[in-house]
Amino acid sequence: MPTFTVRVFRGTAKGGDFQDYRVESDEGMVLLDVVHRVQATQANDLAVRWNCKAGKCGSCSAEVNGKPRLMCMTRMNLFQPDETITIAPIRTFPLIRDLVTDVSYNYEKAKQIPPLRLKPPEPDGTYRMMQDDIDRAQEFHKCIECFLCQTVCHVVRDHEENKKAFAGPRYFIKIAGLEMHPLDTLNRTPFYRDAAGVGLCNITKCCTEVCPEHIHITDNGIIPLKERMADEVDPIVWLLRKFRGGRKEPA
């Protein structure tokens, strides 16, 4: 049974440091199992957030050897027994204690998004949608809200002052899913341009790289929003839309 050195951050917003623990790992274990073993045998007061342990709740986000990951989806056979595994809390959000951060910023952003507004049903009382339209936005609903994309986004990670004016990649794909809904009638362009700050994103794709659900956040979500925003201010596109009757009513 291999033994690993796990270097875990211990502390609060007032200060802290990394502490080493030597811990055995059974076959088939993931990093969250090892953290629980440390918690059970050596550090009963270690604070760590988790829930499903199946990669579907997004609770156990951490920075493992400097890379944002889900601990429950990080298998121990990725590491060598003589390797020191460093586990730190995700950096972008305020630290509560040890590996637990305050992610309430994200829930505040979620509340601000204008919800779905359906068009009236067909005369027979039903709604009809094309499968291609449904498929286009379906991947956005795979998001488990682990907030790894939020924590790697340098717009908020390196610039605290941007948090008031920037929703972040998780909420850009939420907005994109609403905007691409074939039955939606609401134009959210003024919202994601002015209040959500999609223009601040410079499409480095760091959010896409860390997504455990492999959502194409940048290519399929953020870039289409930027294109729609550009269309709103392009005078030629604006005139064509006026002549053709418009796309969606303003928010």
C-alpha positions in Angstrom: 0.0 0.0 0.0 1.7 3.2 -1.2 2.3 6.1 1.3 2.0 9.7 0.1 3.0 13.0 1.6 0.0 15.3 1.4 0.7 19.0 2.0 -2.5 20.7 3.0 -3.2 24.4 3.6 -4.3 25.0 7.2 -5.5 28.4 8.3 -8.1 31.1 7.9 -8.3 34.5 6.2 -6.1 35.9 9.0 -3.3 33.6 8.1 -2.1 30.1 7.8 0.5 27.7 6.2 0.9 24.3 4.6 1.2 21.2 6.8 2.5 17.8 5.7 0.7 14.6 6.5 2.0 11.1 5.7 -1.0 8.9 4.6 -1.5 5.5 3.0 -3.6 5.1 -0.1 -5.6 2.0 -1.0 -6.0 0.8 -4.5 -8.7 2.8 -6.3 -8.7 5.7 -4.0 -9.2 9.3 -5.1 -7.6 12.4 -3.5 -10.8 13.2 -1.6 -10.5 9.7 0.0 -7.0 10.5 1.2 -8.1 13.9 2.5 -10.8 12.2 4.5 -8.3 9.7 5.8 -6.1 12.6 7.0 -9.2 14.2 8.6 -10.2 10.9 10.3 -6.7 9.9 11.6 -4.5 13.0 11.9 -6.4 16.3 11.6 -10.0 16.0 12.9 -10.6 19.7 12.6 -9.6 19.9 8.9 -12.3 21.8 7.0 -13.1 20.5 3.6 -16.3 20.8 1.5 -17.7 17.8 -0.3 -21.0 16.1 -1.1 -21.5 13.5 -3.8 -18.0 12.2 -4.4 -19.1 11.4 -7.9 -18.0 14.5 -9.8 -21.6 15.9 -10.0 -22.0 18.4 -7.2 -18.8 20.5 -7.7 -18.3 20.9 -3.9 -14.7 19.5 -3.5 -12.9 22.0 -5.8 -9.3 22.7 -4.7 -6.0 23.6 -6.3 -3.9 20.4 -6.5 -0.3 20.9 -7.3 -1.3 24.4 -8.4 -4.0 23.2 -10.8 -7.7 23.7 -10.0 -9.4 20.2 -9.9 -12.2 18.3 -8.3 -10.6 16.2 -5.6 -13.2 13.4 -6.0 -12.2 13.0 -9.7 -8.4 13.1 -9.1 -7.2 9.5 -8.8 -4.3 8.7 -6.6 -2.6 6.6 -9.3 -1.8 9.9 -11.1 0.8 10.5 -8.5 4.1 8.8 -7.5 4.4 7.5 -3.9 7.5 9.7 -3.4 5.7 12.7 -4.7 4.4 15.5 -2.4 0.8 16.4 -3.3 0.0 20.0 -2.4 -3.7 20.8 -1.8 -4.8 24.5 -1.5 -8.1 26.2 -1.5 -9.3 27.8 -4.7 -7.7 31.3 -4.8 -10.3 33.6 -6.3 -12.8 33.6 -3.4 -12.4 34.6 0.2 -10.9 31.9 2.5 -13.1 30.7 5.3 -10.9 27.9 6.8 -8.4 25.4 5.4 -9.8 24.2 2.1 -13.2 25.9 2.3 -13.8 29.3 0.6 -16.8 31.7 0.5 -18.3 31.3 -3.0 -21.3 33.4 -2.4 -20.1 35.8 -5.1 -21.3 33.3 -7.6 -24.8 33.0 -6.2 -25.2 36.8 -6.2 -24.3 36.8 -9.9 -26.8 34.1 -10.6 -29.6 36.2 -9.0 -29.0 39.0 -11.5 -29.5 37.1 -14.7 -32.9 37.8 -16.4 -34.8 34.5 -16.5 -36.3 32.7 -19.4 -39.3 34.4 -21.0 -41.2 32.0 -23.3 -43.1 33.1 -26.3 -46.8 32.2 -26.5 -47.6 28.6 -27.3 -48.9 27.6 -30.7 -52.6 27.8 -31.4 -53.0 24.1 -30.4 -51.4 25.0 -27.0 -48.1 23.3 -27.6 -44.5 24.5 -28.1 -42.4 23.3 -31.0 -38.6 23.3 -31.2 -36.1 22.0 -33.7 -33.7 19.3 -32.3 -30.7 21.2 -33.7 -31.7 24.3 -31.6 -32.0 22.2 -28.5 -28.7 20.4 -29.1 -26.8 23.7 -29.4 -27.5 24.8 -25.8 -27.7 21.4 -24.2 -24.0 21.3 -23.2 -24.4 24.4 -21.0 -26.8 22.5 -18.8 -24.0 20.0 -17.9 -22.4 22.6 -15.6 -22.1 21.3 -12.0 -21.1 24.7 -10.5 -17.7 23.6 -9.3 -16.6 27.2 -10.0 -13.2 26.1 -11.3 -13.8 28.2 -14.4 -14.5 31.2 -12.1 -11.4 30.7 -10.0 -9.0 30.5 -13.0 -10.5 33.5 -14.8 -7.9 36.2 -14.3 -10.4 39.0 -14.8 -11.6 38.3 -11.3 -8.7 36.3 -9.9 -6.2 39.1 -10.4 -8.5 42.1 -10.2 -10.8 42.2 -7.2 -12.3 45.5 -8.4 -13.8 43.7 -11.4 -16.1 41.5 -9.4 -18.9 44.0 -9.3 -19.0 44.3 -13.1 -18.1 40.8 -14.2 -20.3 37.7 -14.0 -17.6 35.2 -15.0 -17.6 32.2 -17.4 -20.0 30.0 -15.4 -22.7 32.7 -15.8 -21.8 33.5 -19.4 -22.7 30.0 -20.4 -25.9 30.3 -18.3 -26.8 33.4 -20.2 -25.8 31.8 -23.5 -28.1 28.9 -22.8 -31.0 31.3 -22.2 -30.2 33.4 -25.3 -30.0 30.3 -27.5 -33.2 28.8 -26.2 -35.5 28.5 -29.2 -38.6 29.7 -27.3 -37.0 32.6 -25.4 -38.1 36.1 -26.3 -36.0 38.3 -24.1 -33.0 40.2 -25.4 -30.3 40.1 -22.6 -27.6 41.9 -24.7 -27.8 45.1 -22.6 -27.4 43.0 -19.4 -24.4 40.9 -20.4 -22.8 43.9 -22.0 -23.2 46.4 -19.2 -24.0 44.5 -15.9 -22.3 41.1 -16.6 -19.2 42.6 -18.4 -18.7 40.0 -21.1 -16.6 42.5 -22.9 -13.9 42.2 -20.2 -13.3 38.6 -21.3 -10.3 38.3 -23.6 -11.0 34.6 -24.5 -7.8 33.0 -23.2 -9.8 29.8 -22.8 -8.4 29.0 -19.3 -12.0 28.4 -18.2 -12.5 25.8 -20.8 -9.3 24.0 -20.0 -10.3 23.3 -16.4 -14.0 22.4 -16.9 -14.5 18.8 -15.6 -17.6 18.5 -17.8 -15.6 19.5 -20.9 -18.0 22.3 -21.8 -16.7 24.5 -24.6 -17.2 27.6 -22.5 -15.3 30.0 -24.7 -16.0 28.8 -28.2 -19.7 27.9 -27.8 -20.8 30.3 -25.1 -18.7 33.4 -24.7 -17.7 34.1 -28.3 -21.4 33.9 -29.5 -22.4 36.4 -26.8 -19.6 38.7 -27.9 -20.8 38.4 -31.5 -24.4 39.2 -30.5 -23.1 42.2 -28.5 -21.2 43.5 -31.5 -24.3 43.1 -33.7 -26.2 45.3 -31.4 -23.8 48.2 -31.9 -23.0 47.6 -35.6 -25.1 50.3 -37.4 -25.5 48.2 -40.6 -26.7 45.2 -38.6 -29.0 47.4 -36.5 -30.6 48.9 -39.7 -31.1 45.4 -41.2 -32.7 44.2 -38.0 -35.1 47.2 -38.0 -36.2 46.5 -41.6 -36.6 42.7 -40.8 -38.6 43.2 -37.6 -35.9 42.6 -35.0 -34.7 39.5 -33.1 -35.8 39.8 -29.5 -37.4 42.7 -27.6 -35.0 44.7 -25.3 -34.7 43.7 -21.6 
